[in-house]
Amino acid sequence: MRQMLTYWTFDFSSLMTALMVTGFFLITKSFAKKYIVATALILVVLCFFSPLGVLSMNYLFSAHMIVHVILLLCVGPLLVMSLPANKKQLKGFFVFLKNYPAFGWLAGIGTMWFWHLPVVFNSAMTSMHQSNFNFFPIVESLSLVAAGILFSAPVVHPNKEYRIDALSGVVYLFTACVGCSLLGLLITFAPVGMYHHFLSMHDEYGLNQIILKSGITQSTDQQAAGLIMWVPCCLIYVTGAMYLLVQWFKQKEETMLLQK
């Protein structure tokens, strides 16, 4: 297994994803909290250039799922949180997301569902491995980051004016948990042949035997991918919902104290 740790790669699609994420915030001059942006970029590097990137693009469905979760539920929200709270950048855009939270919700959950429809997933992965250059990895990665921004903005934006109220946020996150749980359940219990697993593809880096010796099969790989979509994702949503619920109770308590 130690051999896997030596596989750090650099390819055009991964580089473009990292550059586009950086470029967006350079253009909008939104590096208000540079440490948050730095964390997001470190996660992008781990997703695409590290051994996790090699496994996700060539071998393991479960590793691919980890990358998707990081981009949607970590990188996207971190970029939103890095925005300056006291500036009116993209005000109309964020006001729209607040007034129509269903748009952000559908973008976040819909994008994750779309990329894991078997016909889309299989076509994308087959195309990617049949060509030395294609836009599938770039489109997929950027769409997940963009969906993460759209989804998280109504609940984590630093400016309170652009956030929905706490109770609406609880419903927003709880229903997202249900949506991802359903997808995770479907993937976990779907027939093994429904998804073209990476273990059945060409062994570009010579890691198949190492993976198989570790006891990972196509079946366990798919089950792990489904559980990653199901449990960690839902935990993130529920944690956020609980935090908002606590904030709502605090606000109610403060209001009651002021009224006395």
HELIX and SHEET records of a PDB file:
HELIX    1   1 ARG A    2  THR A    6  5                                   5    
HELIX    2   2 PHE A   12  ILE A   27  1                                  16    
HELIX    3   3 LYS A   34  PHE A   48  1                                  15    
HELIX    4   4 PRO A   51  ASN A   58  1                                   8    
HELIX    5   5 PHE A   61  ILE A   70  1                                  10    
HELIX    6   6 LEU A   71  VAL A   75  3                                   5    
HELIX    7   7 GLY A   76  MET A   81  1                                   6    
HELIX    8   8 LYS A   91  ASN A   99  1                                   9    
HELIX    9   9 PRO A  101  TRP A  115  1                                  15    
HELIX   10  10 PRO A  118  GLN A  130  1                                  13    
HELIX   11  11 PHE A  136  VAL A  156  1                                  21    
HELIX   12  12 LYS A  160  TYR A  162  5                                   3    
HELIX   13  13 ALA A  166  PHE A  189  1                                  24    
HELIX   14  14 VAL A  192  MET A  194  5                                   3    
HELIX   15  15 PHE A  198  SER A  200  5                                   3    
HELIX   16  16 ASN A  208  LYS A  213  1                                   6    
HELIX   17  17 GLN A  218  GLN A  259  1                                  42    
END                                                                             
